[in-house]
């Protein structure tokens, strides 16, 4: 691999590392090494399910450390007053074993030891890795014990606890690569923010004083990451956790910080591509688990990806996209189970502007559509195993896939579950301006985030997540009753049709709502995004699957056959 070869940043999620490590180290990463320098960024590993993944177990352990139950002494000392000499002789393990978090930490340790033994064949290398895993878990026990003594898990402590998951994961990936004859180096970023300060690259005053991270902070961090990675010999294996930041990493970024770290690495290295490896082929026109005819979308814009992420599809966090896209780093979503697939590329569509007057021939209205061209030079069918080299995949032109689409259709339809609708009807029309002010002021005080909103002069309908605490909802409703009549609709979902082509399409909203009406699906609320690439409505959850398939069939199918939906033919055939 030449020293001046272009960089590719590969980010692997927890389940990918947990289930497909051999594919990563044997197949995926080596396939790019002939033409590229690669960086691997890893999340904390997950085994069978995300619920039992390392990150959730670490959070569980931090909660257990705060248990009010007094620690019970070990059986060997039960009922015996401890002298100072006896306390001194008690090992760290003896102390930790008496704590409520003991079994959770032991589970984390055993899971990673088992994974290490499955991934590494060389006895000496494995023994070293086992020692490193044990030492890291002992460090975790010490942090949790200290938190228990202080009866406080500070934001910084919680971030450090979370970061142990990425460190353990990267230890195993690094050892596995070295075991296969690939020179790899573990890159822990625990202190990179502190290093910025020591090097005189201080966080901006807005960060230090107000506790939030602005763009200048991320620009400086990306440059620091790029410099650190370039110093590595071989393949850098980078922890997704990049240390404590003002205001806490979890609070500022959330659990998607690993994707953000990968994006910042790609920016700092001026990488040719950021790859997000998942267990799906890419972005589909609908959830293929719910819509059998859903097809892979070869390329989408960041706007489309952001809307789909917000309304239920797991694409990539909008802020993470922003960091890479603004520096012209394409993002490709790929499948660890189908490495040769082309995936879905996210990049700006510089040639997407349509003439608003050009509506005399709308393929959507006409019902005639053509298959969009994939980003690679040849078509790809999801699930096929057509050999494609890393260099072939990267030869994709950066703009044409979006610019050359011959069809004009929405990109995808998605469902966001677990929604409630809060309706407020004013009983005093004369104070409509005060009516709105009081509603939004009340929402702000309770920290309630609204997904969709529809208003008239005296009525407001708001769709929001049903995860809001019952007591909070009760208090919120009671306060809003001072300005109007309040009602709550439960068991709802948000159905969203998304696509950049919708900006100048005539009739798309009418087609969407007439399709739902013909399917006897009642619409509780309608909203269109300000950017005009999204039309959303709220329906009851019992109609969600039917609505998803109806909209996909009627609007997103490449060659939908005529059907008598009024007579019920469609419904009997598909539902």
Protein Blocks (a to p, Z undefined) as FASTA:
>chain_A
ZZkbccddddddfklmmmmmmmmmmmmmmmmmmmpccddddddddfkbmklmmklmmmmm
mmmmmpcbdcdddfklgoiacdfklmmmpcfklmmmmpmklmmmmmmmmmmmmmmmmmpm
blklmmmmmmmmmmmmmmmmmmmmmmmmnopacfklmmmmmmmmmmmmmmmmmmmmmmno
pacddddfklmmmmmmmnopacdfklmmnopacfklmmmmmmmmmmmmmmpgcjddddfb
gcjaehijklmnommlmmmmmmmmmmmnopabdcdddfbfbdcfbdfklmmkbccdfbdc
fklmmmmmmnopacbdfklmmmmmmnopacddddfklmmbgbjaddddfklcccfklmmb
cfklnopacddddfbfbdcdehiacdcdfklmmmpcfklmmmmpmbdcdfbdcddehiad
dddddfbfklmmmmmmmmmmmmmmnopacfbdcddfkbccddddfkbcfklmmmmmmmmm
mnoccdddehiacdddddfklmmcghklmmmmmmmmmnopacfbdcddfklpaccddddf
klmmmmmmmmmmmmmpmblcdddfknommmmmmZZ
